[in-house]
């Protein structure tokens, strides 16, 4: 049974989301003290976090930064604010998805299903734990990429995107194919969300001098290039 931490101060909305998720046999935990979110996160160790942006004391971005400094747990943002930069900021901080209020509960549940299936089925059923790409080692168990330059830790989304691209290296993977693989139903994800995730992956790989090998093919998709040695 998956544990979901719901960081939401609107009690009516919290109870509604909790009731809906409980119908799918998820264990849903709320926050007792919004000044001690990290302490409660460490106590619960959830499998997924749903977090509102506007919260008492500190906003959701603050807590996302702290959670990301300790864990790669999937994070879904909720927001009642109509600011496009909120979604961009969320993705840059390592969130896995962003949902604008008001929303249909079926959409929220579908997104949570897809993320949990992608993250945890992928982690437990992955047959090849190590891939080598451009002399770098991709470790799917540790969520790391390393080479002689150093090592970077990726989020679950970044790792899954890299997996899709590297398994089809030197071939173009269309945006539609990537969205279907990542979110199961492309109607639940925007083009911008995918773009932000790929850009974040490329930025992480730049630290290992690998960013240049993830190429954007305008109007087609993306390709993970690899040097071909004679």
N, C-alpha and C positions, 0 to 999 in steps of 0.2 A: 504494500500500500504506500503510495507516494505521499510525502509530507509537503504541504504548500504553506509558505509564510505569506500572509496577506497584510501588507503595511498600508492600511487605509483608516483614516480617522473619522470618516462619515459612517456612523454606526448603522444607519439604515442600509447603505450600500454594502457595507461589510457583511451584514447578516444575510442579505440577498445573495451575494456572491458565495458566501460560505454554504448556504443551503443548496445552491445549484451544484457546487462542486462536491458536496457531501453525497449527492445523489449518484455521483460517479465513483464513490468510495474513496475519495481523496480525504486525507486528514488535513484540516485547515486550522492554522494557528494565527491568532491576532497578536497585537502588541499591547502589553500592559502599561509600559512607560515609554513614551516617544522620545525621551532623552537617553534611553538605554537600548536602542535598537540592536546594536552590535552584540551586547551581552545576551539578549534574547535570541539573536540569530545563532550565536555560538552554542547556546543551550539546546535549541531545537535542531540545528543542523538540517535545514529543509532541503528537499530535492529541487524546489523551484520557488522563486520569490516573485510575488506580484506587488508592485509598489506605486503609490500615487506620487505625483510630483509635489503637490502642495500639502505639506504636513506641518504639524506643530513643531516649534523649536528650529529644526533643520529640514530643508527640503529633500525630496527623493534623490536628487543628484548627489547630495552630500553622502547619503547612506549608500548609494550605489558605488561611489568611489571607495568607501571603506570596505564594503562587501567584496568588491573586485580585488582589493589588496590582500584578501585572505582566501578567496574562493572563486572558482569558475562556475558556480551554480548558475543555472539559467535564470535570467531576470526579465520580467515583462513589466513595462511602464504603463500606467494609466494617467491620463491628463484631461482636465476640463478646460485647459487653456488652449486658445486657438493661435499658437505660435509655431510656425513651421520649424523654427530652430530647436524647439523642444525635442522633436524626433531626432534631428541630427545630433544634438547633444547627447541624447540617450544612447544612440548607437555608438558614438565615439567613446562613451564611458564603458562600453562593453555589454549593453543590454541586448537581449535576443529578439525583442519585439516591442512595439509601441502601439497602444490602443487609445483612440480618442474618445472621450466621453461626449455625449451619451453613446452607448454601444449596445449591440444585441448580445445577450448572454451566450447565445449559441456560437457567436464568433469568438468570444473569449474562451469558451470551453474548447472549441475546435483548435484554436491556437495553442492552448495548453497541452491538449492531447498530442498535437504534432511535435511540439518541442520536446516533451517527455519521451515520446517514441523515438525521435531522432537522436536525442542525447544519450538516453540510457540503453535502448536497444542497440544502437550503434556501438556504445562502449562495451557492452557485454557480448555482442555477437561478432565483433570485428575479428576476422580471421587472420589478417595480416597486421601485426602490431607495429611493424617497422617498414618504412619505405625510404629509399634513397633517391634523392633528386638534386641534380647539379652539385654532387659531392656533399650534400646536406642530409642529415638523418632526421626523418620525421617520425616521432614516437607518439603513437596514438593513445598509449596508456598514460603517458605523462603529459600529453598535450603540449609537446615541445618540438621545436625545430632547432637543430644545432649544426654548426660546422666549425672550421678552424678559427672563424672570427668570434664565435661565442654561441650563446643559446638564448632563445626567446620563448616565452610561454604564450600560447594562444588561447583564446576563448573557444568554447565548443563550436560556435558558428564559424569562426575563422578556420578552425581545424577541419571542419566538415567541408567547407568551401575548398580548402587546399586539397583535401582528399579527392573531391570530384574532379578538380582540374588536373592533378598529378596523375591520376589513374587514366586520364585521356591526354597525357602530355603530348605537346606539339600538334594537338587537334583542337579546333574551336568547339567550345561548349556553349550552346546558346543560352541566353538569359532565361528563356522559357524552361529549358531543361533544368537549369540550376534551381529555379524557383520551385519547380515540381519536386525536385529531390529534397530541397530544404524544408519546404512548408507543406508538401503533399497536395495542396490545393492553391494554385497561384492566385485565385480570386481573393485570398486573404492576405496578400502581400503586395506592396507597391514597388515599382521600379526603383524608386529612390531608396527604399530600405535595402535592396540588394546592392545598389551602387555604394551606399555607405559601408556596408559590410565588406565588400571587396576592397574598397579604398583603405579600410582599417587593416585588413590583412596585408595589403601591399606595404603600408606604413610600418607594420611590425617586421616584415621581411627585409625592409631597407636596412635595418640594424645589422643584418647578416650579409649585406650586399646581394640580396636575392630579389629585391623589389622589382628590378628591371625585367625579371623573367616572367612576371605575371603581366601579360599584355592585354589591352582592351582592343577589341576589333569592333569598331564603330558600326552599329546596325546589325551586328552578328552575335557577339558575346565575348568570351574571354578564353585565353589559352595560356597554359603553363609551358613555357618554352624550356627546352633542355638542349645543352650542347651535344652535338653529335661528333664523336671522335672516330677517326678512321682506324 
